[in-house]
Amino acid sequence: MREEENGGPGLVVGGGQRIDDRCIIPIVRALVVYGGGSATVSLTPVALLVTEGDNEYLALLPGAPTKAGEKIEGLRADIEREKEKCTG
């Protein structure tokens, strides 16, 4: 078995859901393990990003990796895309 080539789990932006005036966007850790001609994917919730108007709140979940906030900022383009989908 081998892990994903980039050195382990990475953070990805999940599909945002609109609830009333809020958009809730999950941030998940994705780990892909290859072995025996197949791949297994593990998705673990790391944070919830909640937007309401111009306000944005980030709730880190228990077990979030260290410096998760910095890593999440690296996903800003994906987050903005999800916010547009959620509000539009």
ZAGU-192273 format. One record per atom (N, C-alpha, C, CB): residue number from 1; residue in three letters; x, y, z. Coordinates in steps of 0.001 Angstrom, whole numbers, always signed. Last residue first. Glycine has a CB too. Layout:
residues N
SITE    k    r        u        v        w
SITE  NUM  ALA        X        Y        Z
...
//
This chain:
residues 88
SITE    k    r        u        v        w
SITE   88  GLY   -25914   +31881    -5107
SITE   88  GLY   -26487   +32177    -6408
SITE   88  GLY   -27499   +31197    -6828
SITE   88  GLY   -25450   +32248    -7423
SITE   87  THR   -24797   +31026    -2770
SITE   87  THR   -25639   +32219    -2717
SITE   87  THR   -26385   +32468    -4020
SITE   87  THR   -24802   +33424    -2377
SITE   86  CYS   -23386   +28740    -3533
SITE   86  CYS   -24317   +28680    -2410
SITE   86  CYS   -25283   +29870    -2410
SITE   86  CYS   -23544   +28635    -1092
SITE   85  LYS   -21678   +29571    -5537
SITE   85  LYS   -22673   +28526    -5821
SITE   85  LYS   -23782   +28551    -4781
SITE   85  LYS   -22011   +27134    -5855
SITE   84  GLU   -20114   +31386    -4040
SITE   84  GLU   -20900   +31853    -5183
SITE   84  GLU   -22005   +30852    -5529
SITE   84  GLU   -19988   +32081    -6405
SITE   83  LYS   -18916   +29636    -2210
SITE   83  LYS   -19781   +30709    -1715
SITE   83  LYS   -20669   +31239    -2836
SITE   83  LYS   -18939   +31852    -1117
SITE   82  GLU   -17369   +28077    -3924
SITE   82  GLU   -18488   +27462    -3212
SITE   82  GLU   -19449   +28505    -2677
SITE   82  GLU   -17980   +26599    -2073
SITE   81  ARG   -15501   +30030    -4721
SITE   81  ARG   -16344   +29370    -5725
SITE   81  ARG   -17576   +28726    -5071
SITE   81  ARG   -15529   +28301    -6492
SITE   80  GLU   -14267   +30574    -2282
SITE   80  GLU   -15025   +31634    -2958
SITE   80  GLU   -15959   +31055    -4014
SITE   80  GLU   -14069   +32648    -3603
SITE   79  ILE   -13030   +28072    -1863
SITE   79  ILE   -14039   +28561     -919
SITE   79  ILE   -14902   +29630    -1583
SITE   79  ILE   -13367   +29126     +359
SITE   78  ASP   -11186   +28005    -3945
SITE   78  ASP   -12247   +26998    -3893
SITE   78  ASP   -13381   +27438    -2972
SITE   78  ASP   -11682   +25652    -3425
SITE   77  ALA    -9576   +30178    -3146
SITE   77  ALA   -10246   +30200    -4463
SITE   77  ALA   -11406   +29196    -4490
SITE   77  ALA    -9228   +29876    -5602
SITE   76  ARG    -8606   +29328     -571
SITE   76  ARG    -9488   +30492     -716
SITE   76  ARG   -10225   +30521    -2044
SITE   76  ARG    -8692   +31757     -566
SITE   75  LEU    -6948   +27427     +396
SITE   75  LEU    -8097   +26951     -381
SITE   75  LEU    -9053   +28089     -732
SITE   75  LEU    -8846   +25868     +394
SITE   74  GLY    -5193   +28618    +2060
SITE   74  GLY    -4674   +28184     +771
SITE   74  GLY    -5768   +27676     -156
SITE   74  GLY    -3641   +27110     +970
SITE   73  GLU    -6688   +28789    +4354
SITE   73  GLU    -6520   +30010    +3551
SITE   73  GLU    -5959   +29690    +2171
SITE   73  GLU    -5596   +31004    +4271
SITE   72  ILE    -6258   +26236    +5340
SITE   72  ILE    -7577   +26557    +4787
SITE   72  ILE    -7494   +27818    +3941
SITE   72  ILE    -8619   +26735    +5915
SITE   71  LYS    -3704   +26469    +6347
SITE   71  LYS    -3941   +25549    +5234
SITE   71  LYS    -5267   +25855    +4554
SITE   71  LYS    -3922   +24095    +5723
SITE   70  GLU    -4190   +28231    +8451
SITE   70  GLU    -3292   +28628    +7355
SITE   70  GLU    -3522   +27757    +6120
SITE   70  GLU    -1816   +28530    +7802
SITE   69  GLY    -5890   +26653   +10030
SITE   69  GLY    -6333   +27944    +9513
SITE   69  GLY    -5498   +28410    +8340
SITE   69  GLY    -6295   +28979   +10602
SITE   68  ALA    -4287   +24507   +10810
SITE   68  ALA    -5376   +24274    +9857
SITE   68  ALA    -5864   +25578    +9245
SITE   68  ALA    -6538   +23554   +10540
SITE   67  LYS    -2121   +24231   +12514
SITE   67  LYS    -2073   +25271   +11479
SITE   67  LYS    -3145   +25068   +10417
SITE   67  LYS     -698   +25295   +10821
SITE   66  THR    -2739   +20788   +13012
SITE   66  THR    -2122   +22035   +13452
SITE   66  THR    -1992   +22973   +12255
SITE   66  THR     -731   +21771   +14107
SITE   65  PRO    -5956   +19424   +12029
SITE   65  PRO    -4488   +19458   +12030
SITE   65  PRO    -3965   +20807   +12519
SITE   65  PRO    -3946   +19166   +10621
SITE   64  ALA    -8629   +18677   +14276
SITE   64  ALA    -8132   +19446   +13118
SITE   64  ALA    -6612   +19502   +13180
SITE   64  ALA    -8738   +20897   +13093
SITE   63  GLY    -9693   +17508   +16486
SITE   63  GLY    -8826   +16684   +15655
SITE   63  GLY    -8307   +17395   +14414
SITE   63  GLY    -9555   +15456   +15246
SITE   62  PRO   -12810   +19202   +16490
SITE   62  PRO   -11791   +18447   +17236
SITE   62  PRO   -10995   +17543   +16298
SITE   62  PRO   -12448   +17604   +18353
SITE   61  LEU   -12984   +21832   +13970
SITE   61  LEU   -13541   +20683   +14674
SITE   61  LEU   -12441   +19960   +15448
SITE   61  LEU   -14230   +19719   +13685
SITE   60  LEU   -13189   +25309   +13774
SITE   60  LEU   -12341   +24128   +13659
SITE   60  LEU   -12939   +23014   +14513
SITE   60  LEU   -10875   +24441   +14093
SITE   59  ALA   -15120   +27474   +12115
SITE   59  ALA   -15177   +26630   +13315
SITE   59  ALA   -14328   +25394   +13063
SITE   59  ALA   -16656   +26234   +13673
SITE   58  LEU   -15112   +30671   +10964
SITE   58  LEU   -14467   +29377   +10784
SITE   58  LEU   -14508   +28638   +12110
SITE   58  LEU   -13001   +29536   +10273
SITE   57  TYR   -17227   +32995    +9368
SITE   57  TYR   -16793   +32383   +10614
SITE   57  TYR   -16199   +31011   +10305
SITE   57  TYR   -17973   +32267   +11622
SITE   56  GLU   -17837   +36111    +7907
SITE   56  GLU   -17372   +34743    +7687
SITE   56  GLU   -16808   +34208    +9000
SITE   56  GLU   -16297   +34683    +6547
SITE   55  ASN   -20058   +38593    +6634
SITE   55  ASN   -19351   +37975    +7755
SITE   55  ASN   -18999   +36531    +7433
SITE   55  ASN   -20199   +38043    +9034
SITE   54  ASP   -21650   +39608    +4700
SITE   54  ASP   -20220   +39870    +4555
SITE   54  ASP   -19389   +39213    +5656
SITE   54  ASP   -19969   +41361    +4552
SITE   53  GLY   -23951   +37021    +4920
SITE   53  GLY   -23710   +38358    +4394
SITE   53  GLY   -22222   +38545    +4146
SITE   53  GLY   -24241   +39436    +5363
SITE   52  GLU   -22372   +34584    +6373
SITE   52  GLU   -23674   +35236    +6529
SITE   52  GLU   -23483   +36694    +6121
SITE   52  GLU   -24229   +35110    +8018
SITE   51  THR   -20787   +31459    +6310
SITE   51  THR   -20852   +32838    +5835
SITE   51  THR   -22283   +33339    +5985
SITE   51  THR   -20374   +32950    +4353
SITE   50  VAL   -18768   +29175    +7892
SITE   50  VAL   -20127   +29702    +7836
SITE   50  VAL   -20055   +31146    +7366
SITE   50  VAL   -20840   +29596    +9225
SITE   49  LEU   -17019   +26298    +7599
SITE   49  LEU   -16932   +27714    +7294
SITE   49  LEU   -18359   +28211    +7098
SITE   49  LEU   -16037   +27986    +6025
SITE   48  LEU   -15846   +23827    +9672
SITE   48  LEU   -17027   +24362    +9001
SITE   48  LEU   -16819   +25848    +8816
SITE   48  LEU   -18334   +24072    +9808
SITE   47  ALA   -13304   +21265    +9512
SITE   47  ALA   -13809   +22586    +9881
SITE   47  ALA   -15106   +22874    +9141
SITE   47  ALA   -12763   +23678    +9578
SITE   46  VAL   -12953   +18529    +9091
SITE   46  VAL   -11931   +19275    +9816
SITE   46  VAL   -12479   +20610   +10323
SITE   46  VAL   -10711   +19510    +8921
SITE   45  PRO   -14125   +15229    +8468
SITE   45  PRO   -14433   +16651    +8634
SITE   45  PRO   -13382   +17334    +9515
SITE   45  PRO   -15839   +16831    +9245
SITE   44  THR   -12483   +13016    +6353
SITE   44  THR   -12682   +13362    +7755
SITE   44  THR   -12987   +14850    +7862
SITE   44  THR   -11435   +12990    +8605
SITE   43  LEU   -12521   +10377    +4142
SITE   43  LEU   -12862   +11786    +4296
SITE   43  LEU   -13184   +12058    +5761
SITE   43  LEU   -14059   +12178    +3381
SITE   42  SER   -10546    +8162    +2392
SITE   42  SER   -11068    +8475    +3716
SITE   42  SER   -11309    +9976    +3793
SITE   42  SER   -10091    +8005    +4839
SITE   41  VAL   -10570    +5859     -194
SITE   41  VAL   -10587    +7275     +158
SITE   41  VAL   -11219    +7427    +1534
SITE   41  VAL   -11361    +8112     -906
SITE   40  THR    -8604    +3486    -1795
SITE   40  THR    -9550    +3734     -718
SITE   40  THR    -9431    +5200     -333
SITE   40  THR    -9286    +2796     +511
SITE   39  ALA    -8173    +1820    -4884
SITE   39  ALA    -7903    +2970    -4023
SITE   39  ALA    -8998    +3081    -2973
SITE   39  ALA    -7805    +4277    -4852
SITE   38  SER    -6523    -1030    -6387
SITE   38  SER    -7694     -222    -6034
SITE   38  SER    -7255     +932    -5131
SITE   38  SER    -8783    -1094    -5328
SITE   37  GLY    -4329    -2617    -6788
SITE   37  GLY    -5097    -2200    -7953
SITE   37  GLY    -6336    -1393    -7639
SITE   37  GLY    -5487    -3382    -8725
SITE   36  GLY    -3168    -2950    -4238
SITE   36  GLY    -3824    -4071    -4907
SITE   36  GLY    -4686    -3666    -6082
SITE   36  GLY    -4655    -4814    -3934
SITE   35  GLY    -3664     +359    -3180
SITE   35  GLY    -3109     -960    -2926
SITE   35  GLY    -3878    -2023    -3669
SITE   35  GLY    -3107    -1260    -1444
SITE   34  TYR    -3619    +3692    -1923
SITE   34  TYR    -3663    +2783    -3071
SITE   34  TYR    -3080    +1440    -2666
SITE   34  TYR    -2892    +3372    -4285
SITE   33  VAL    -5471    +6003     -199
SITE   33  VAL    -4504    +4928      -47
SITE   33  VAL    -4704    +3964    -1203
SITE   33  VAL    -4657    +4204    +1332
SITE   32  VAL    -6035    +9327     +455
SITE   32  VAL    -6207    +8278     -545
SITE   32  VAL    -5096    +7263     -348
SITE   32  VAL    -6193    +8859    -2002
SITE   31  LEU    -7757   +11507    +2451
SITE   31  LEU    -6600   +10626    +2418
SITE   31  LEU    -6909    +9505    +1439
SITE   31  LEU    -6256   +10064    +3842
SITE   30  ALA    -8834   +14703    +3095
SITE   30  ALA    -8968   +13563    +2184
SITE   30  ALA    -7656   +12787    +2176
SITE   30  ALA    -9348   +14033     +738
SITE   29  ARG   -10599   +16576    +5349
SITE   29  ARG    -9278   +16017    +5078
SITE   29  ARG    -9496   +14765    +4234
SITE   29  ARG    -8486   +15692    +6415
SITE   28  VAL   -12829   +19284    +4543
SITE   28  VAL   -12545   +17907    +4933
SITE   28  VAL   -11106   +17534    +4591
SITE   28  VAL   -13521   +16942    +4245
SITE   27  ILE   -15020   +21777    +5330
SITE   27  ILE   -13638   +21555    +4915
SITE   27  ILE   -13278   +20161    +5432
SITE   27  ILE   -12645   +22687    +5476
SITE   26  PRO   -18311   +22789    +4341
SITE   26  PRO   -17416   +21912    +5098
SITE   26  PRO   -16013   +21871    +4481
SITE   26  PRO   -18000   +20494    +5166
SITE   25  ILE   -20088   +25692    +4591
SITE   25  ILE   -19167   +25000    +3693
SITE   25  ILE   -18253   +24109    +4538
SITE   25  ILE   -18329   +26020    +2836
SITE   24  ILE   -23129   +27217    +4642
SITE   24  ILE   -22231   +26392    +5452
SITE   24  ILE   -21406   +25526    +4504
SITE   24  ILE   -23031   +25507    +6481
SITE   23  CYS   -24561   +30303    +4551
SITE   23  CYS   -23970   +29281    +3690
SITE   23  CYS   -22964   +28525    +4549
SITE   23  CYS   -23286   +29910    +2398
SITE   22  ARG   -27611   +31786    +5694
SITE   22  ARG   -26244   +31325    +5906
SITE   22  ARG   -25836   +30295    +4857
SITE   22  ARG   -26097   +30734    +7304
SITE   21  ASP   -30219   +32431    +5706
SITE   21  ASP   -29308   +33408    +5105
SITE   21  ASP   -27846   +32995    +5229
SITE   21  ASP   -29506   +34766    +5748
SITE   20  ASP   -31297   +29154    +5451
SITE   20  ASP   -31776   +30521    +5668
SITE   20  ASP   -30825   +31491    +4972
SITE   20  ASP   -31884   +30848    +7197
SITE   19  ILE   -28658   +27529    +4321
SITE   19  ILE   -29687   +27366    +5346
SITE   19  ILE   -30074   +28766    +5785
SITE   19  ILE   -29184   +26484    +6568
SITE   18  ARG   -26975   +25999    +1690
SITE   18  ARG   -27593   +27234    +2179
SITE   18  ARG   -28696   +26879    +3165
SITE   18  ARG   -28157   +28087    +1002
SITE   17  GLN   -23908   +24300    +1599
SITE   17  GLN   -25366   +24225    +1706
SITE   17  GLN   -25891   +25530    +2273
SITE   17  GLN   -25803   +23028    +2593
SITE   16  GLY   -21076   +23351     -409
SITE   16  GLY   -21762   +24245     +518
SITE   16  GLY   -23272   +24061     +475
SITE   16  GLY   -21411   +25685     +207
SITE   15  GLY   -19092   +20503     -608
SITE   15  GLY   -20208   +21240    -1187
SITE   15  GLY   -20944   +22064     -147
SITE   15  GLY   -21169   +20288    -1858
SITE   14  GLY   -15706   +20998     +654
SITE   14  GLY   -16892   +20218     +322
SITE   14  GLY   -17973   +21096     -282
SITE   14  GLY   -17425   +19509    +1559
SITE   13  VAL   -12362   +21386     -113
SITE   13  VAL   -13602   +22097     +186
SITE   13  VAL   -14769   +21227     -258
SITE   13  VAL   -13642   +23496     -518
SITE   12  VAL    -9660   +19604    +1455
SITE   12  VAL   -10485   +19944     +302
SITE   12  VAL   -11758   +20621     +777
SITE   12  VAL   -10815   +18687     -536
SITE   11  LEU    -6364   +18899    +2469
SITE   11  LEU    -7661   +19487    +2777
SITE   11  LEU    -8364   +19853    +1487
SITE   11  LEU    -7511   +20723    +3686
SITE   10  GLY    -4708   +15695    +2375
SITE   10  GLY    -4832   +17095    +2001
SITE   10  GLY    -6209   +17602    +2364
SITE   10  GLY    -4566   +17289     +505
SITE    9  PRO    -2495   +13224    +3744
SITE    9  PRO    -3823   +13803    +3567
SITE    9  PRO    -3782   +15277    +3205
SITE    9  PRO    -4630   +13619    +4818
SITE    8  GLY     +604   +12625    +1955
SITE    8  GLY     -407   +12366    +2960
SITE    8  GLY    -1698   +13094    +2688
SITE    8  GLY     +103   +12741    +4302
SITE    7  GLY    +2384   +13258      -92
SITE    7  GLY    +2877   +13137    +1274
SITE    7  GLY    +1804   +12960    +2324
SITE    7  GLY    +3670   +14319    +1609
SITE    6  ASN    +1474   +13229    -2666
SITE    6  ASN    +1877   +14518    -2106
SITE    6  ASN    +2252   +14447     -628
SITE    6  ASN     +770   +15515    -2290
SITE    5  GLU     +595   +10612    -3340
SITE    5  GLU    +1941   +11049    -3684
SITE    5  GLU    +2380   +12327    -2998
SITE    5  GLU    +2036   +11233    -5141
SITE    4  GLU    -1129    +8794     -806
SITE    4  GLU    -1159    +9780    -1873
SITE    4  GLU     +238   +10355    -2098
SITE    4  GLU    -2160   +10902    -1544
SITE    3  GLU     +514    +5762     +273
SITE    3  GLU     -353    +6932     +444
SITE    3  GLU     -270    +7810     -784
SITE    3  GLU      +34    +7733    +1705
SITE    2  ARG     +370    +2309     -591
SITE    2  ARG    +1080    +3577     -562
SITE    2  ARG      +81    +4699     -408
SITE    2  ARG    +1927    +3772    -1831
SITE    1  MET     +837    -1189       +0
SITE    1  MET       +0       +0       +0
SITE    1  MET     +872    +1239       +0
SITE    1  MET     -947       +6    +1208
//
